[in-house]
Every structure is written in structure tokens, then in C-alpha cells.
């Protein structure tokens, strides 16, 4: 029988138990460690990504949309979501030039860019995870990786690697901000 202390998952559970034991109601509003953040975790081309949950409005199946004449191909179109026009962007197509294949797992992550709602189409949403800034590592992506321009760090949690998707990098990218086809 192996020592449970040698199992990385078991050690992580022990760490969570210790943190929970230190928590006292009213001490931090349940926000956890000062360097802890929650991320919506999703996948593009099999790469696990996490975006700070504070930047995501909601997670939706992709609604029907209307194409926008003169827009780049990665702008799928506009959709009416509860009376609000949402610009739908195929994130993988923007980053790599390869369109996302629509499946039952495909989802939109909604966010706001200059007060305008944006839906980022991703292959699938996996759920939510908690991360510690103190455990952040260099992104470790090749310069030619489709994600190198939007990933700021990586987190190795047991056998899984999660890359931090930096939505601010995406939203400040001049190519992303200019969705008009050039003539």
C-alpha cells in the first residue's frame, strides 16, 4: 500500500481541508487566500484554459445569429440574447484561422468589451477551478502557438496543466478590435 501523503491529489485535498479549517465566517467573505482566484475553465483544440470568472458574464449554447456584411470570417454574427445584441466571435478561428466545429459541447463565454457584449465561441466549457497566483508558472508555450498571444501563465495541478487565458490581452489586440474585412 502506498503512503497517501505521496499522492498529489490527496495532498491537495489536505491543503483544502487546512484552508477550510482556518476559515472563520466574516473574516474574508469567503474569498479565500488573497492570491486565490476562480476561473471558468474551457478548452480550445484540447488545450485547457482558465479565464478569471469575474470577466465572464455567462456561459451559453451558441444561439442563432445573423452574419454581419463586411466582417472578418471569425465574427460569426450578431445574436439577440434576451433583447441585447451579442457579437459572436469564433475564438479559435481568430487565433488560428481554423473554424470551430459546432458540437453539443460548444459554448459561448460572454464578456464585455467597451460596454459591448461579446460572445467567445469555445470548443467546450469544463467547469470552474480555483487557482493561486503564487503557483503561476511561465506559460511555456511556443511562440508559434495559437494561444501564445492570449495566455499569461500556466498552472500545473497534479497531472493537469491549465493555461490562464488573459481576456485583456485579447481585448487589446488591434487585430481583434478591427473586425472589418479589408478591401
C-alpha positions as CSV (number, residue, x, y, z in Angstrom):
1,X,0.0,0.0,0.0
2,X,1.4,3.4,-0.9
3,X,1.6,6.3,1.5
4,X,-1.4,8.6,1.0
5,X,1.0,11.6,1.5
6,X,2.8,10.7,-1.7
7,X,-0.3,11.1,-3.8
8,X,-0.5,14.7,-5.2
9,X,-4.3,14.7,-5.3
10,X,-4.5,13.6,-1.7
11,X,-2.0,16.3,-0.6
12,X,-4.2,18.9,-2.5
13,X,-7.3,17.7,-0.6
14,X,-5.4,18.0,2.7
15,X,-4.4,21.6,1.7
16,X,-8.1,22.4,1.1
17,X,-9.1,20.9,4.4
18,X,-6.5,23.0,6.2
19,X,-7.6,26.2,4.5
20,X,-11.2,25.4,5.3
21,X,-10.3,24.8,9.0
22,X,-8.6,28.3,9.1
23,X,-11.7,30.0,7.7
24,X,-13.9,31.8,10.1
25,X,-17.2,33.4,8.9
26,X,-17.0,37.1,8.4
27,X,-13.2,37.1,8.2
28,X,-12.9,37.4,4.4
29,X,-16.3,37.0,2.9
30,X,-15.4,33.5,1.7
31,X,-12.9,35.0,-0.8
32,X,-10.2,32.6,0.3
33,X,-6.5,33.4,0.1
34,X,-5.6,36.9,-1.2
35,X,-3.8,35.4,-4.2
36,X,-6.6,32.9,-5.0
37,X,-8.8,33.4,-8.0
38,X,-11.7,31.4,-9.6
39,X,-11.6,30.6,-13.2
40,X,-14.1,29.4,-15.8
41,X,-12.2,26.5,-17.4
42,X,-12.7,25.6,-21.0
43,X,-10.9,24.0,-23.9
44,X,-9.7,25.1,-27.4
45,X,-8.1,22.4,-29.6
46,X,-7.6,20.2,-26.5
47,X,-5.7,22.9,-24.5
48,X,-7.2,23.5,-21.1
49,X,-7.7,27.2,-20.4
50,X,-9.0,29.3,-17.4
51,X,-10.3,32.8,-17.6
52,X,-11.0,34.8,-14.4
53,X,-14.6,34.3,-13.6
54,X,-15.0,38.0,-12.9
55,X,-14.6,38.7,-16.6
56,X,-17.2,36.2,-17.8
57,X,-20.9,37.2,-17.8
58,X,-22.4,33.9,-18.6
59,X,-22.0,30.6,-20.4
60,X,-24.5,29.9,-23.2
61,X,-25.0,27.4,-26.0
62,X,-24.5,29.2,-29.3
63,X,-27.7,30.9,-30.3
64,X,-28.8,31.5,-33.9
65,X,-27.1,34.6,-35.4
66,X,-27.2,36.9,-38.3
67,X,-24.0,37.4,-40.3
68,X,-22.5,40.9,-40.5
69,X,-21.7,42.0,-44.0
70,X,-18.1,43.1,-44.4
71,X,-16.9,41.4,-41.1
72,X,-13.9,39.1,-40.9
73,X,-14.8,35.5,-41.0
74,X,-14.1,34.9,-37.3
75,X,-17.0,37.2,-36.5
76,X,-19.9,34.7,-36.8
77,X,-22.5,37.4,-36.5
78,X,-25.0,39.1,-34.1
79,X,-27.4,37.3,-31.9
80,X,-30.3,38.6,-29.8
81,X,-29.9,37.3,-26.3
82,X,-32.7,38.5,-24.0
83,X,-33.1,41.7,-26.0
84,X,-29.4,42.5,-26.1
85,X,-27.3,42.2,-29.3
86,X,-24.3,40.0,-28.8
87,X,-21.4,39.9,-31.2
88,X,-20.4,36.2,-31.6
89,X,-16.7,35.6,-32.2
90,X,-15.1,32.2,-33.1
91,X,-12.1,32.4,-30.8
92,X,-10.3,29.5,-32.3
93,X,-10.8,30.9,-35.8
94,X,-9.5,34.3,-34.7
95,X,-6.4,32.8,-33.1
96,X,-5.6,30.1,-35.7
97,X,-7.7,30.6,-38.8
98,X,-9.4,27.3,-38.2
99,X,-13.2,27.4,-37.6
100,X,-14.7,25.8,-34.5
101,X,-16.7,22.7,-35.3
102,X,-20.1,23.1,-33.7
103,X,-21.0,20.2,-31.3
104,X,-23.3,19.7,-28.4
105,X,-20.3,20.8,-26.2
106,X,-19.6,24.1,-28.0
107,X,-20.3,27.1,-25.8
108,X,-20.2,30.9,-25.7
109,X,-18.4,32.7,-22.9
110,X,-19.9,36.2,-22.7
111,X,-17.8,39.2,-21.7
112,X,-18.0,43.0,-22.2
113,X,-15.6,44.9,-24.4
114,X,-16.1,48.7,-24.1
115,X,-19.6,48.2,-22.8
116,X,-20.5,46.0,-25.8
117,X,-21.4,42.3,-25.2
118,X,-19.1,39.8,-26.9
119,X,-19.6,36.0,-27.0
120,X,-16.5,34.0,-27.4
121,X,-17.1,30.6,-29.0
122,X,-15.1,27.8,-27.4
123,X,-14.9,24.0,-28.0
124,X,-16.3,23.2,-24.6
125,X,-16.7,24.6,-21.0
126,X,-15.4,22.2,-18.4
127,X,-16.5,24.0,-15.2
128,X,-14.8,26.1,-12.6
129,X,-11.5,25.8,-10.7
130,X,-9.6,27.8,-8.1
131,X,-6.0,28.9,-8.7
132,X,-3.3,30.5,-6.6
133,X,-1.3,33.3,-8.1
134,X,1.7,32.1,-6.1
135,X,1.6,28.8,-8.1
136,X,1.7,30.5,-11.5
137,X,4.4,29.4,-13.9
138,X,5.7,30.8,-17.2
139,X,3.2,30.0,-19.9
140,X,5.6,27.6,-21.6
141,X,4.0,27.9,-25.0
142,X,5.9,28.0,-28.2
143,X,6.0,31.4,-29.9
144,X,4.1,30.0,-32.8
145,X,1.3,28.5,-30.6
146,X,-2.1,29.8,-31.4
147,X,-2.5,30.7,-27.8
148,X,0.8,32.5,-27.1
149,X,-0.7,35.9,-27.6
150,X,-3.5,35.4,-25.0
151,X,-2.0,33.1,-22.4
152,X,-0.2,34.8,-19.5
153,X,0.6,31.9,-17.2
154,X,0.2,28.2,-16.6
155,X,-0.8,26.2,-13.5
156,X,0.3,22.6,-13.1
157,X,-2.3,20.9,-10.8
158,X,-1.4,17.2,-10.4
159,X,-1.4,15.7,-13.9
160,X,-3.3,18.6,-15.4
161,X,-2.0,21.8,-16.9
162,X,-4.2,24.8,-17.1
163,X,-3.3,28.0,-19.1
164,X,-4.5,31.3,-17.9
165,X,-6.5,33.0,-20.7
166,X,-5.9,36.7,-20.4
167,X,-9.0,38.3,-21.9
168,X,-7.5,41.7,-21.5
169,X,-4.7,40.7,-24.0
170,X,-7.4,39.6,-26.4
171,X,-9.4,42.7,-26.0
172,X,-6.4,45.0,-26.5
173,X,-5.2,43.1,-29.6
174,X,-5.5,45.5,-32.6
175,X,-6.4,42.7,-35.0
176,X,-9.3,41.6,-32.7
177,X,-10.5,45.2,-32.4
178,X,-10.6,45.6,-36.2
179,X,-13.2,43.1,-37.3
180,X,-13.8,44.7,-40.7
181,X,-12.7,42.9,-43.9
182,X,-10.0,44.9,-45.7
183,X,-10.9,45.7,-49.4
